[in-house]
């Protein structure tokens, strides 16, 4: 099967894949398609590219020896899972849908988790986090944010996210609250190194006060983490304004 034919098949599935195209050097023009879940490969590109595929989170140019290779990511859009059907959850789902991400809101309280309260959530899951995360896949293109301010929601959410490949794990709350959660997660068996994945208090320091402002602060941090950028002002950044594609 050709690379083009396999890509056409992928368009009808939720499979994720990386297409590598060699841009220069003796193997210029060769391609290698790597399916991330099953490891299948199609094409005549260098075999060394296979081991690079799991680390590709965005389309960009990378180096392979003396050659440049364009890595193009295929698959469904990133997803956001918010726990706690509060005002900030709606604001965060609404902002996230503007950039094309899939949105899910989880809350065990049926009176809160409604389409009237959270209309921007494409999926509403009325369940406790322990049950919800048995059904909701948390992959490498998933951001998880807990907004509940309640250990019954926050702790199982953070535990499930830490056991997953979620690229972003956020939790709102004061620094005292964050420390309390960390102590309980350490008692549950997680390590200090694992807990470094939690962004809490979640969000960039923009002086947010309202639910909408808080949502933009969190979304900004999610985007920065996904692009492996520090989230600093552009005028102080040594990087290109736009992430290299």
N, C-alpha and C positions, 0 to 999 in steps of 0.2 A: 504494500500500500504506500502511496506517495504521501509526502508531508501535507500537501494541499488537501488530499482526500481525508486524512486523519483530522485535520483542523476543521473541516466541514462537519465531521461526526461530532467533534467536541462542542460545536456550536449548539447542539441539541441536548447537551448534558450539563451537569454541574461540576464536571471534572476540571481540575486545575492543571495547567501545563506551562512549560517555558519553551519558547522557540528561540534557538540560538542561530544567528547568522554571522558567519565569519566575514569581516569587512575588508581585510587585507592579508597579505602574506601568501604563501604558496597554496593555501587551501581556501582562498578567497571565493565567496559565493556558496560554499557548502553550508548545509543547514542540519540541525539536529533538534528534533522535538522530543522533550522529556515530559512524560506524564508524572505528576508529583505523587499521586496516591499509589499507583501500582508499579511505577518505575519503568513502564514500557518506553522504548525509544524508537523513533522513526527518523531516517535520514542518513546522510553521509558525513556529518560534521564530526569533529574530533571527539573521541570517547572521553577525554578528560573533562568535558563539559558536564557530564552526567552528575558528578559529585558537587558541582557548583549550583545545580538547579534548586535544591531545597532552600538556599539562602537568598534567592531572588524574590524580592517583595515588590518590585516595581520595574518597569521597563527602563533599561539604561545600557550604556556602553561599558563593557568591562575589558580587562586585559587578560590575555592568555599567551604567556610567553612574550614574543615580539609582535603578536597580532592583536587587533582589536576585534571584539565580538559584541554584536548587539543582542541583548537578552530581552525578549518580549514576553510579557506575562499574559496568559489567557485564563479565563474562568469567570465565575460570577463575581459581582462587586463585593467589596468588604462589607461586613455586617457589624451592627452595634446591638448589643444586648444590654438593656437598662433594667435594673431591678429596683422596684419602688415606683408606683404610678403616682408621682407627685408632679407639681407644676414644672419643676426643672426637667423632669423626664419628657414631658411633652415638648418643651423648648428644645431639648437636645435631640429628640427624634426629628423634629421639624427642621432644625439646622442641618442635621446629618443627611436627611433625604435630599436637601438642596444640592449636595455633592454626589448624589447617586448611590448612596449606600443603602443596604437593606436594614430595617429597624425592627427590633423586637422589644416588647416591654413585658416584664414578669412581675406579678404581685398576687399574693394569695387572697387578697381582699377583693372579692368580686364587685363590691360597690365602687372600688377605686379603679380597677382595671377594666375600663369600659371605653368604647370607641368615642363616646361623648367627651370623656375627660382626656384621652390620649389619642386624638384622631390621626396623628402622624406616625403611629406605630403600625407597621404593615402586619405585624402579628402581635396578638395579645394572648399571653399565657397566664391563666388563672391557676396558680399552683405555688407551693412553697419551693424555694430554690432547689432543695434536694431532689424534688420530683421533676421540676422544670428542666434541670440540666441533664436528666437522663434522656430527655427528648431533643434538647437543643444542642446541635453540634458546635463545639468551640474549637475552631481551627486556627491556622496561622494568619488568617485574614479577618479575625474577629476581635473586636474591642468590647470589653465588659466593664460596666460602670454600675456601682451600687450607690443608690441615693436614699436608702430607706432610713438611716439613722436608727437602726434597730438590729441588735446582734442576731436575732432570729433570722433576719434576711442577710445581713452583711457577712457574717462569718461563713455560712455555707456557700455564699456566692464567691467570696474570695478564695475559699478552699477549692472549689470546682475550677475556677479560673487558673489558679496556680498549678493545678494538675494538668492543665491543657496547654496548647501552643498559642493561646491568645496573645496577640502582639501588644495589647494595651490592657492594663488592669487598673481601674480608677475607683477611688472611694472618697466621698465627701466627708466632712467632719473636721472638728478642731484637731490640733496636734495632740492634745490629751486623749481624745477619742482614738486617734490613729495609734498611739502608743498602747492603749488598752487592747485594741484589736490585735496588734502585733504580739503582745504577750500571750493572748489566748491562742493565736495561731502557732506560736512556738510550742506551747503546751500540747497542741494537737499533733506535733511532730514535724512541722515545717522548719527549715533552717533559716538563719539570718540571710544567707545568700539568696534563697528563694524569695524571701519577703522583699528584697530590693526591687522586685518586679512591680510591686504595688505603688501606684502614684497616688499618694494621699498626704495632705489634701489634694484632690484632683484639680487639675487646671493650671493655666499659666497665670502669672501675677499681673493682672490687668485692672485690679481694683473692682472686680465684679461684685455687684450687690443684688441685682434682680435675677429671677430665674433665667431670663433670656441672656443676660450678661454672663452668668455662671455657665450656661450652656456653651456660649462661644469660647469661654476660657478653656473648658474641657475639650471641646472639639479642636481648638488650636493645639492643645497638647497632644491629642491623639494623632493629628496630622504630622506634628513634629517628630513624634516617636516613630511613626510608620516610615517617614522619610529619613530617619536617623539624623535629624537636625536638632540643635539645642533649643530652638524656640526663642532665640534672642532677636533684638531689633535688626532689621536688614542692614541698616547703616553701619552696624558694628560687626557684621558677618564677613568672614573671609571667603565665603562660598559664593557661587553664582546665585543670582536672584531666584531662578527657577531650577529645580532639581533636574540634572541632566537626564535626558530621555534617550 
